[in-house]
Structure formats: C-alpha cells, structure tokens
Amino acid sequence: MNNTVGYRNYRWFLAYLVCNSVLMIYGVVAGATIFMTEITEKQLFEATFVNAVTNERIPASNTIILNYFMHHFLEIVFVTILCAVSEFIVHFYALRAMQ
C-alpha cells in the first residue's frame, strides 16, 4: 500500500477494521451455532463414547466432546478459533486507532 494511516484516511481504515470485526464475529457465531446444534441434536453430553483401541466405554466430558469435534469438524473448529483470535487482534487495533 505504501500509505500510512493518518492523512485523510482514518475513516477508511476504521471502516476496514469494522468490516473485519463484523466478519470475525460472524465466523465465531456461525461456528458456535454449528457446535451447539450438533451438541443438542446428538445429545453429546449424555452420550457414551467407545475407545476404538480398548473398547472401553467413556462418559462424555468437555475433552471427549472437543476430540469428537476435532475428528468430525476439523475445518470448522480451526476457522472458528482463527476468527476468535483474529477478532481480538482487529478489536485491539480498532481501539488503538480511535485514540
């Protein structure tokens, strides 16, 4: 770009940050909605999982459900985490630019 933020472009920079912030929030909300729908439809917290190696029955816990999502929805988990982390970074720069 070879252009600094300052001379008559604050409004465009802030508009850019606001658009990015809205998109990141949308990504987090969409990912959370997918996860919550999956949890409620399949009743994952009441489920019992089976270890494929030892055939041991394991009651559901947060770690087991996270492993379930990492196995079945890997891309969505990573995009949701990326959106959440990016939102904090964008929000930090938006607040810093407003000062």
Stockholm file with secondary structure:
# STOCKHOLM 1.0

chainA/1-99         MNNTVGYRNYRWFLAYLVCNSVLMIYGVVAGATIFMTEITEKQLFEATFVNAVTNERIPASNTIILNYFMHHFLEIVFVTILCAVSEFIVHFYALRAMQ
#=GR chainA/1-99 SS CCCCSCSSCHHHHHHHHHHHHHHHHHHHHHHHHHHHHHHHHHTGGGCEEECTTTCCEEECCHHHHHHHHHHHCHHHHHHHHHHHHHHHHHHHHHHHHHC
#=GC SS_cons        CCCCSCSSCHHHHHHHHHHHHHHHHHHHHHHHHHHHHHHHHHTGGGCEEECTTTCCEEECCHHHHHHHHHHHCHHHHHHHHHHHHHHHHHHHHHHHHHC
//
